[in-house]
Amino acid sequence: MKRLITSIFLLLVLASCGPTIYKAQDFDNRTANHKTVAILPAEVSIQLRPNEMKNTSAEQLKNMEKNTGETIQDKMYSWFLKRSDKYKYTVSFQDISKTNAMLLKEGITYEVLKSKTKDELARLLGFDAVISTKASMKKPMSDGAAVALGVLVGAWGSTNNVVTSISINESVKGDLVWKYDYTATGSVGSNTDNLVNTLMRNASRKFPYNAK
């Protein structure tokens, strides 16, 4: 019980932490001529509980990470499209099906993607900048502990701790010009819809390509 209370306290502390945002001082000058931006598949790492690892092969885990990364990419693209009228973005976002087709044509699979620099990818795809996302997912609590947490703070479901970041790298040198780090806790990371909606709802307020 003491361990459960400690876990709940740590989760509450994490949930109260605000995002960390980096924006290059000369961002406006460096991105003044940006027209089109590509959204890359998210780089995902999933850490399962020991009992889940026993029933999950390394290949299955890789597939889970790949599928989650591509789903996050798809949900982010949909988010931008649905809210383009509201935020009046100053750039357009490349259709992800075209982005992924171009990557595969160059022999860049999901597994190879992380070994490429952002300037390589931006030049390869022919875009002004690339948006990349990282998500590190953990399931540190049992289902019983998750239910107990739900009774206290309303976080029902399989409890996750998801550390995420969204980065924008421009294509000339591949330099990082904007980064948004966010930690989501509770059941928000139980599916990609909840995760992306929570992440983008917070990040959109500071997203640098917003005209509003």
PENOR-V256040 format. One record per pair of residues at least 24 apart in sequence whose ideal C-beta (glycine too) atoms are under 8 Angstrom apart, sorted by sequence separation. I is the first residue (numbers start at 0). J is the second residue. If there is no record, write none. Layout:
((I:J) (I:J))
//
This chain:
((43:67) (136:160) (137:161) (159:183) (160:184) (40:65) (43:68) (136:161) (159:184) (41:67) (42:68) (98:124) (135:161) (158:184) (159:185) (161:187) (179:205) (41:68) (134:161) (135:162) (158:185) (159:186) (161:188) (179:206) (40:68) (41:69) (43:71) (134:162) (135:163) (158:186) (159:187) (160:188) (40:69) (134:163) (157:186) (159:188) (41:71) (69:99) (133:163) (154:184) (156:186) (159:189) (177:207) (40:71) (41:72) (93:124) (132:163) (133:164) (154:185) (155:186) (163:194) (176:207) (40:72) (132:164) (154:186) (157:189) (39:72) (93:126) (132:165) (133:166) (152:185) (154:187) (156:189) (161:194) (165:198) (38:72) (41:75) (131:165) (132:166) (130:165) (131:166) (163:198) (130:166) (38:75) (90:127) (130:167) (131:168) (148:185) (149:186) (165:202) (38:76) (90:128) (92:130) (129:167) (128:167) (129:168) (69:109) (128:168) (167:207) (38:79) (68:109) (128:169) (129:170) (145:186) (127:169) (128:170) (127:170) (65:109) (126:170) (65:110) (121:168) (121:169) (122:170) (128:176) (61:110) (117:166) (121:170) (118:168) (117:168) (118:170) (121:173) (136:188) (118:171) (36:90) (38:92) (118:172) (119:173) (35:90) (36:91) (37:92) (38:93) (75:130) (118:173) (33:89) (34:90) (35:91) (36:92) (37:93) (117:173) (118:174) (33:90) (34:91) (35:92) (36:93) (38:95) (75:132) (116:173) (35:93) (117:175) (39:98) (40:99) (38:98) (72:132) (134:194) (37:98) (71:132) (71:134) (68:134) (67:134) (40:109) (67:136) (42:112) (42:113) (40:112) (39:112) (39:120) (37:120) (37:121) (37:124) (51:138) (37:126) (42:131) (46:135) (36:126) (39:129) (41:131) (42:132) (43:133) (44:134) (46:136) (48:138) (35:126) (36:127) (37:128) (38:129) (39:130) (41:132) (42:133) (43:134) (44:135) (45:136) (46:137) (47:138) (48:139) (35:127) (36:128) (37:129) (38:130) (39:131) (41:133) (42:134) (43:135) (44:136) (46:138) (34:127) (36:129) (37:130) (39:132) (41:134) (43:136) (48:141) (33:127) (36:130) (32:127) (33:128) (30:127) (30:128) (74:191) (78:195) (86:203) (74:192) (78:196) (90:208) (89:208) (71:191) (75:195) (86:206) (88:208) (89:209) (70:191) (74:195) (78:199) (82:203) (88:209) (89:210) (74:196) (87:209) (88:210) (71:194) (86:209) (87:210) (67:191) (71:195) (75:199) (86:210) (87:211) (78:203) (86:211) (85:211) (36:167) (6:139) (6:140) (33:169) (6:144) (10:148) (30:169) (7:147) (29:169) (3:144) (7:148) (11:152) (6:148) (29:171) (3:147) (7:151) (10:154) (7:152) (29:174) (30:176) (13:160) (29:176) (10:158) (10:160) (26:176) (23:174) (26:177) (23:175) (23:176) (21:175) (22:176) (23:177) (22:177) (21:177) (20:177) (21:178) (20:178) (21:179) (20:179) (19:179) (20:180) (18:179) (19:180) (18:180) (19:181) (18:181) (16:182) (14:182) (13:182) (14:184) (13:184) (14:185) (36:208) (10:184) (10:185) (33:208) (30:207) (30:208) (26:207) (18:201) (18:202) (20:205) (22:207) (18:205))
//
